[in-house]
């Protein structure tokens, strides 16, 4: 009876204009955010197409809703893509690969761009967006190193600052946290890189040192630098690890490489956050944290490392059985 009387009092106040009732605002839920996400990826053949497809599977799994996908060619029109995004009221775009980044680079600033499937971009370009790099997080690399080579005290690396200056900043902090000293030498051309490696290798101590090969087209040149470094590291029994899984097949002790499904989930998480809030939780370059582990058993045996006693789970083993 009391509730009934309260209802009629409220209704009378509304009619008299004394009390104005407002319906509560409808909040955008997770499904709404998911439907406002698009993925732009390169329209290319295998084996790269499967990589992007797996990343896309992770995006869709995390989003739990419809995600609009656009495969773009090398000469795709930014204007056509922008019109399609506006029509679908897209709030955040996951741009995969160089083509994905190129075609989304001039989109309306109200649309958030989250880049993935690239190693690095100039810091000036990364400042306005979020970039999930394919470069493994140095903190994860160094933790694996300490697990496999507990006596390691120093990490030696040669890098091109234009490509990996941002990564070496992270590596200095990561090394300190692991009780390691990072000896990082800059080289901006092939000749300088070879000279730096010669100097480092001539003074390296296999009992405390390890050599790290970042993904760097200058300092880890596949034809001139890599064979030299692999040969010298083997001859000196110097632990050598890499940010490229292809190097493990050629003799590096271990590498971390992308877990593409988990990477897709991470990209979707960033995109969902932007779609819901209209802002980035963090801009700029972010190292790869969703990783798998590859190891070379022949190199491990050569270095006296007992992999069966390691608590690490190896996702990829070379030489292949």
ABEGO torsion letter per residue (X at the ends): XAAAAAAAAAAAAAAAGABBBBBBBBBBBAAAAAAABBBBBBBBBOAAAAAAAAAAAAAAAAAGBBBBBBBBBAABBAAAAAAAAAAAGBABBBBBEAAAAAAAAABBAABBBBBBGBABBBAAAAAABBBBBABBBAAAAAAAAAAABAABABBBBBBBAAAAAAAAAAAAAAAAAAGBBBBBBBBABAAAAAAAAAAAAAABBAAABBBBBBBBAAAABAAAAAAAAAAAAAAAGBBBBBABAAAAAAGBABBBBBBAAAAAAAAAAAAAAAAAAGBBABBEBBBBABBBBBBBAAAAAAAGBBAAABABBBABBOBBX
